[in-house]
Amino acid sequence: MKRLIVILFVITSLSVHAEKSSGALHRDTETINITSTESGQEYELYIKLPINYKTSTKAYPIAILQDIGVTSAVTENAVNLMAGKEIEDLILVGMSYSKDVSPEISRTRDFTPTHAPNERGAHSLEAQAHSGAADEYIRFLGDQVIPLLSKEYRIKTNNKIFVGHSFGGLLGAYILLVNAELFDSYIISSPSLWYDERVMFRLEEGYSKQHTMMKAKVLLYIGQEESKSRRGNMVQDLLRYEKALKSRNYDGLDVKAVVLEGADHSSAFPLLISNALKALVPIEQR
Protein backbone atom coordinates (compact mmCIF):
# COMPACT_ATOMS: atom_id res chain seq x y z
CA MET A 1 0.00 0.00 0.00
CA LYS A 2 2.98 2.34 0.42
CA ARG A 3 3.21 2.48 -3.37
CA LEU A 4 -0.39 3.62 -3.68
CA ILE A 5 -0.74 6.57 -6.10
CA VAL A 6 -3.69 8.73 -5.22
CA ILE A 7 -5.60 10.40 -8.08
CA LEU A 8 -7.28 13.39 -6.55
CA PHE A 9 -10.97 13.64 -6.75
CA VAL A 10 -12.57 14.53 -3.48
CA ILE A 11 -16.08 13.99 -2.24
CA THR A 12 -16.82 15.73 1.02
CA SER A 13 -19.18 14.24 3.57
CA LEU A 14 -19.76 16.45 6.59
CA SER A 15 -21.51 13.72 8.53
CA VAL A 16 -18.48 11.44 8.56
CA HIS A 17 -15.70 13.96 7.88
CA ALA A 18 -14.38 11.68 5.15
CA GLU A 19 -12.70 12.33 1.83
CA LYS A 20 -12.86 9.75 -0.92
CA SER A 21 -10.40 9.46 -3.81
CA SER A 22 -9.65 6.78 -6.36
CA GLY A 23 -6.40 4.88 -5.99
CA ALA A 24 -4.25 3.29 -8.67
CA LEU A 25 -2.32 0.54 -6.89
CA HIS A 26 -4.62 -1.94 -8.59
CA ARG A 27 -7.66 -1.54 -10.78
CA ASP A 28 -10.86 -0.79 -8.86
CA THR A 29 -8.98 0.34 -5.74
CA GLU A 30 -10.14 3.43 -3.86
CA THR A 31 -8.88 5.35 -0.86
CA ILE A 32 -10.92 7.06 1.83
CA ASN A 33 -9.47 9.39 4.45
CA ILE A 34 -11.47 9.39 7.67
CA THR A 35 -10.94 11.02 11.06
CA SER A 36 -12.11 9.32 14.23
CA THR A 37 -14.47 11.47 16.27
CA GLU A 38 -13.44 9.33 19.25
CA SER A 39 -9.71 10.03 19.17
CA GLY A 40 -9.16 12.70 16.52
CA GLN A 41 -6.79 10.32 14.73
CA GLU A 42 -6.84 10.21 10.92
CA TYR A 43 -6.77 6.93 8.99
CA GLU A 44 -6.92 5.74 5.41
CA LEU A 45 -9.20 2.99 4.18
CA TYR A 46 -7.98 1.13 1.11
CA ILE A 47 -10.95 -0.41 -0.71
CA LYS A 48 -10.38 -3.14 -3.29
CA LEU A 49 -13.58 -3.77 -5.21
CA PRO A 50 -14.43 -6.91 -7.17
CA ILE A 51 -13.44 -6.58 -10.80
CA ASN A 52 -17.09 -6.70 -11.92
CA TYR A 53 -18.38 -4.38 -9.18
CA LYS A 54 -19.27 -1.46 -11.45
CA THR A 55 -21.14 -3.62 -13.97
CA SER A 56 -23.17 -5.56 -11.42
CA THR A 57 -25.92 -4.69 -8.98
CA LYS A 58 -25.25 -7.39 -6.41
CA ALA A 59 -24.12 -6.92 -2.83
CA TYR A 60 -20.83 -8.44 -1.70
CA PRO A 61 -19.36 -9.78 1.53
CA ILE A 62 -16.80 -7.42 3.03
CA ALA A 63 -13.55 -8.16 4.87
CA ILE A 64 -11.95 -5.43 6.99
CA LEU A 65 -8.23 -5.99 7.45
CA GLN A 66 -6.07 -4.75 10.32
CA ASP A 67 -2.25 -4.66 10.21
CA ILE A 68 -2.30 -4.21 6.46
CA GLY A 69 1.45 -4.55 6.14
CA VAL A 70 0.93 -8.23 6.96
CA THR A 71 -2.60 -8.95 5.79
CA SER A 72 -3.46 -6.80 2.78
CA ALA A 73 -1.33 -8.01 -0.14
CA VAL A 74 -1.61 -11.68 0.81
CA THR A 75 -5.39 -11.49 1.17
CA GLU A 76 -5.82 -9.56 -2.07
CA ASN A 77 -3.75 -12.09 -3.99
CA ALA A 78 -5.73 -14.97 -2.50
CA VAL A 79 -9.02 -13.34 -3.50
CA ASN A 80 -7.74 -12.58 -7.01
CA LEU A 81 -6.83 -16.23 -7.50
CA MET A 82 -9.87 -17.82 -5.87
CA ALA A 83 -12.82 -15.48 -6.52
CA GLY A 84 -15.47 -17.08 -8.69
CA LYS A 85 -13.74 -20.45 -8.46
CA GLU A 86 -13.44 -21.46 -4.82
CA ILE A 87 -14.85 -18.44 -3.01
CA GLU A 88 -17.43 -15.74 -3.57
CA ASP A 89 -15.95 -12.42 -4.63
CA LEU A 90 -15.81 -9.85 -1.86
CA ILE A 91 -14.86 -6.28 -1.02
CA LEU A 92 -11.56 -5.89 0.80
CA VAL A 93 -10.92 -2.93 3.10
CA GLY A 94 -7.45 -2.34 4.51
CA MET A 95 -7.28 -0.12 7.60
CA SER A 96 -4.13 1.98 7.71
CA TYR A 97 -2.31 2.86 10.88
CA SER A 98 -3.14 6.36 12.03
CA LYS A 99 -1.25 9.23 10.48
CA ASP A 100 1.50 11.24 12.18
CA VAL A 101 2.62 8.47 14.55
CA SER A 102 4.66 5.34 14.01
CA PRO A 103 2.89 2.04 13.18
CA GLU A 104 4.17 0.67 16.50
CA ILE A 105 2.43 3.42 18.47
CA SER A 106 -0.72 3.26 16.35
CA ARG A 107 -1.24 -0.49 16.67
CA THR A 108 -0.26 -0.53 20.34
CA ARG A 109 -2.78 2.21 21.10
CA ASP A 110 -5.65 0.95 18.96
CA PHE A 111 -5.36 -2.83 19.28
CA THR A 112 -4.72 -3.34 23.01
CA PRO A 113 -7.56 -3.63 25.54
CA THR A 114 -5.70 -2.37 28.61
CA HIS A 115 -3.10 0.24 29.48
CA ALA A 116 0.06 -1.71 30.27
CA PRO A 117 2.97 0.76 30.32
CA ASN A 118 5.42 -1.84 31.61
CA GLU A 119 4.63 -4.56 29.03
CA ARG A 120 8.05 -5.52 27.64
CA GLY A 121 6.88 -8.22 25.25
CA ALA A 122 5.60 -5.67 22.74
CA HIS A 123 7.30 -2.99 20.62
CA SER A 124 8.76 -0.61 23.20
CA LEU A 125 7.91 1.15 26.41
CA GLU A 126 7.47 4.32 24.36
CA ALA A 127 4.70 2.61 22.39
CA GLN A 128 3.25 1.05 25.52
CA ALA A 129 2.77 4.49 27.02
CA HIS A 130 -0.05 4.87 24.46
CA SER A 131 -1.60 1.43 25.05
CA GLY A 132 -5.15 0.54 25.99
CA ALA A 133 -7.36 2.55 23.60
CA ALA A 134 -9.03 -0.41 21.88
CA ASP A 135 -12.48 0.61 23.15
CA GLU A 136 -12.20 3.95 21.33
CA TYR A 137 -11.02 2.22 18.18
CA ILE A 138 -13.86 -0.32 18.28
CA ARG A 139 -16.41 2.49 18.61
CA PHE A 140 -14.73 4.19 15.64
CA LEU A 141 -15.18 1.01 13.60
CA GLY A 142 -18.80 0.62 14.66
CA ASP A 143 -19.95 4.22 14.56
CA GLN A 144 -18.03 5.54 11.54
CA VAL A 145 -16.12 3.03 9.44
CA ILE A 146 -18.76 0.35 8.91
CA PRO A 147 -21.65 2.85 8.43
CA LEU A 148 -19.56 4.75 5.87
CA LEU A 149 -18.72 1.58 3.96
CA SER A 150 -22.37 0.49 4.09
CA LYS A 151 -23.41 3.85 2.65
CA GLU A 152 -20.81 4.01 -0.11
CA TYR A 153 -20.72 0.39 -1.26
CA ARG A 154 -23.08 -2.52 -1.85
CA ILE A 155 -22.19 -4.83 1.00
CA LYS A 156 -23.91 -7.84 2.48
CA THR A 157 -24.74 -6.55 5.91
CA ASN A 158 -24.91 -10.11 7.26
CA ASN A 159 -21.46 -11.07 5.97
CA LYS A 160 -18.88 -8.74 7.47
CA ILE A 161 -15.51 -10.33 8.22
CA PHE A 162 -12.83 -9.13 10.64
CA VAL A 163 -9.23 -10.04 9.79
CA GLY A 164 -6.39 -9.49 12.26
CA HIS A 165 -2.93 -10.89 12.98
CA SER A 166 -0.82 -10.64 16.15
CA PHE A 167 -1.93 -7.44 17.96
CA GLY A 168 -4.67 -7.29 15.31
CA GLY A 169 -5.71 -10.77 16.42
CA LEU A 170 -5.77 -9.58 20.02
CA LEU A 171 -8.10 -6.80 18.92
CA GLY A 172 -10.41 -9.34 17.28
CA ALA A 173 -10.53 -11.42 20.45
CA TYR A 174 -11.41 -8.29 22.41
CA ILE A 175 -14.16 -7.19 20.00
CA LEU A 176 -15.89 -10.50 20.76
CA LEU A 177 -16.27 -9.31 24.36
CA VAL A 178 -17.20 -5.71 23.58
CA ASN A 179 -19.43 -5.95 20.52
CA ALA A 180 -19.29 -9.40 18.91
CA GLU A 181 -22.04 -8.59 16.41
CA LEU A 182 -19.99 -5.77 14.91
CA PHE A 183 -18.74 -8.48 12.54
CA ASP A 184 -20.36 -11.74 11.53
CA SER A 185 -17.11 -13.68 11.22
CA TYR A 186 -13.61 -13.34 12.61
CA ILE A 187 -10.29 -14.52 11.19
CA ILE A 188 -7.98 -14.25 14.19
CA SER A 189 -4.37 -15.10 13.42
CA SER A 190 -1.64 -15.60 16.05
CA PRO A 191 -3.34 -13.34 18.62
CA SER A 192 -1.15 -11.77 21.29
CA LEU A 193 -2.96 -13.42 24.18
CA TRP A 194 0.22 -13.06 26.26
CA TYR A 195 -0.40 -9.30 26.44
CA ASP A 196 -0.58 -7.69 29.90
CA GLU A 197 -0.10 -10.94 31.83
CA ARG A 198 -2.73 -12.68 29.67
CA VAL A 199 -5.39 -10.14 30.56
CA MET A 200 -7.75 -11.50 27.87
CA PHE A 201 -8.42 -14.59 29.96
CA ARG A 202 -9.49 -12.44 32.89
CA LEU A 203 -11.62 -10.22 30.66
CA GLU A 204 -13.35 -13.21 29.07
CA GLU A 205 -14.04 -14.75 32.47
CA GLY A 206 -15.62 -11.50 33.60
CA TYR A 207 -17.70 -11.34 30.42
CA SER A 208 -18.94 -14.89 30.94
CA LYS A 209 -20.39 -14.00 34.34
CA GLN A 210 -22.66 -11.37 32.82
CA HIS A 211 -23.39 -12.65 29.30
CA THR A 212 -24.72 -15.79 27.69
CA MET A 213 -24.44 -14.72 24.04
CA MET A 214 -21.54 -14.24 21.66
CA LYS A 215 -22.99 -14.27 18.17
CA ALA A 216 -20.11 -14.84 15.76
CA LYS A 217 -18.23 -17.41 13.72
CA VAL A 218 -14.63 -17.39 14.89
CA LEU A 219 -11.64 -19.02 13.21
CA LEU A 220 -8.54 -19.03 15.40
CA TYR A 221 -5.15 -19.83 13.85
CA ILE A 222 -1.65 -20.23 15.24
CA GLY A 223 1.65 -21.49 13.85
CA GLN A 224 2.96 -24.66 15.45
CA GLU A 225 6.37 -23.05 15.95
CA GLU A 226 4.79 -20.28 18.04
CA SER A 227 4.92 -22.66 20.97
CA LYS A 228 8.55 -21.50 21.23
CA SER A 229 7.81 -17.78 21.21
CA ARG A 230 9.84 -15.51 23.47
CA ARG A 231 6.47 -14.40 24.82
CA GLY A 232 5.61 -17.90 26.02
CA ASN A 233 3.75 -20.79 24.47
CA MET A 234 1.33 -18.99 22.15
CA VAL A 235 -0.09 -22.29 20.88
CA GLN A 236 -1.02 -23.30 24.39
CA ASP A 237 -2.56 -19.87 24.96
CA LEU A 238 -4.71 -20.12 21.83
CA LEU A 239 -5.96 -23.63 22.62
CA ARG A 240 -6.70 -22.57 26.18
CA TYR A 241 -8.70 -19.61 24.88
CA GLU A 242 -10.67 -21.79 22.49
CA LYS A 243 -11.42 -24.18 25.35
CA ALA A 244 -12.60 -21.31 27.57
CA LEU A 245 -14.93 -19.96 24.87
CA LYS A 246 -16.40 -23.38 24.17
CA SER A 247 -16.89 -24.13 27.86
CA ARG A 248 -19.25 -21.16 28.26
CA ASN A 249 -21.74 -22.48 25.68
CA TYR A 250 -22.34 -18.94 24.42
CA ASP A 251 -25.47 -18.68 22.30
CA GLY A 252 -24.57 -18.02 18.67
CA LEU A 253 -20.85 -18.79 18.96
CA ASP A 254 -19.13 -21.08 16.47
CA VAL A 255 -15.41 -21.25 17.26
CA LYS A 256 -12.63 -23.41 15.87
CA ALA A 257 -8.87 -23.34 16.45
CA VAL A 258 -6.34 -24.59 13.92
CA VAL A 259 -2.63 -25.17 14.59
CA LEU A 260 -0.63 -24.79 11.38
CA GLU A 261 2.09 -27.39 11.13
CA GLY A 262 5.57 -25.95 10.61
CA ALA A 263 4.43 -22.32 10.64
CA ASP A 264 5.76 -19.53 12.84
CA HIS A 265 4.51 -16.03 13.61
CA SER A 266 5.59 -14.72 10.21
CA SER A 267 4.40 -17.56 7.99
CA ALA A 268 1.09 -18.39 9.70
CA PHE A 269 -1.04 -15.75 8.00
CA PRO A 270 -0.12 -16.55 4.38
CA LEU A 271 -0.88 -20.21 5.09
CA LEU A 272 -4.27 -19.67 6.68
CA ILE A 273 -6.00 -17.00 4.63
CA SER A 274 -7.14 -19.15 1.69
CA ASN A 275 -8.61 -21.82 3.97
CA ALA A 276 -10.31 -19.20 6.11
CA LEU A 277 -11.93 -17.53 3.11
CA LYS A 278 -13.10 -20.89 1.77
CA ALA A 279 -14.78 -21.51 5.10
CA LEU A 280 -16.45 -18.10 5.35
CA VAL A 281 -17.30 -17.15 1.76
CA PRO A 282 -17.57 -20.41 -0.20
CA ILE A 283 -18.61 -20.15 -3.80
CA GLU A 284 -22.35 -20.05 -4.21
CA GLN A 285 -23.77 -23.26 -5.62
CA ARG A 286 -25.21 -22.84 -9.08
Secondary structure as GFF3:
##gff-version 3
##sequence-region A 1 286
A	DSSP	beta_strand	6	13	.	.	.	ID=ss1
A	DSSP	beta_strand	18	23	.	.	.	ID=ss2
A	DSSP	beta_strand	29	35	.	.	.	ID=ss3
A	DSSP	beta_strand	42	48	.	.	.	ID=ss4
A	DSSP	three_ten_helix	53	55	.	.	.	ID=ss5
A	DSSP	beta_strand	60	65	.	.	.	ID=ss6
A	DSSP	alpha_helix	68	82	.	.	.	ID=ss7
A	DSSP	beta_strand	91	95	.	.	.	ID=ss8
A	DSSP	alpha_helix	103	111	.	.	.	ID=ss9
A	DSSP	alpha_helix	125	128	.	.	.	ID=ss10
A	DSSP	alpha_helix	134	140	.	.	.	ID=ss11
A	DSSP	pi_helix	141	145	.	.	.	ID=ss12
A	DSSP	alpha_helix	146	152	.	.	.	ID=ss13
A	DSSP	beta_strand	155	165	.	.	.	ID=ss14
A	DSSP	alpha_helix	167	179	.	.	.	ID=ss15
A	DSSP	three_ten_helix	180	182	.	.	.	ID=ss16
A	DSSP	beta_strand	185	189	.	.	.	ID=ss17
A	DSSP	alpha_helix	195	208	.	.	.	ID=ss18
A	DSSP	beta_strand	213	223	.	.	.	ID=ss19
A	DSSP	three_ten_helix	224	228	.	.	.	ID=ss20
A	DSSP	alpha_helix	234	248	.	.	.	ID=ss21
A	DSSP	beta_strand	251	260	.	.	.	ID=ss22
A	DSSP	alpha_helix	268	280	.	.	.	ID=ss23
###
